[in-house]
């Protein structure tokens, strides 16, 4: 069962501005990545459900967060049907992120008052998501669009809250361009969850990039 309401999660997304996302099939590695993000100041993380038995990894990761990382809010991404959303909510997922807009997922998440963020690319999709109760839409794939696209959306729909995923980097230039355009928060994956030259996760670099991103976003929001 989720430990945080959808309003609490939405507020945290808006206030911190950063949602790291990653997947790994080793629970101990996943714990270290999560800890690095947490130590860097992140208080949300999207575990992308992309491998066999990913739900087992998430279950252990969420137990670890509840026990060792106070205030860390775990959610699940890459969810494509209501059954998967229900399974992860049973395991304590605090938010559900999808690559597409699906009304069956909206129904099961709304029933449990769990935040869901559907992948949308057009104003029509965004409008439908908001009609279904979505608080923050995921602009996906983000690297197919640009900050100017967000600005264009916010013109006629200033109430729309947008989280681009893909196409965002943990740099001043990238973060400034997206937040100046009006995004509520950003999702960052491999550009934040850094690896070394040998292909292993660089936990110190993950912590550094997370701390930089959280700090820089805070400065942007407080201008």
ABEGO torsion letter per residue (X at the ends): XBABBAAAAAAAAAAAGBBBBBBBABAAAAAAAAAAAAAAGBABBBBBBABBGAAAAAAAAAAAAAAABBGBBBBBBGBABAAAAAAAAAAGBABBBBABBBAAAAAAAAAAGBBBBBBBABAAAAAAAAAAGBABBBBOBAAABBAAAAAAAAAABAABBBBBBEGBBBBAAAAAAAAAAGBABBBBBAAABBBBAAGBBBAAAAAAAAAAAAAAAAAAAAX
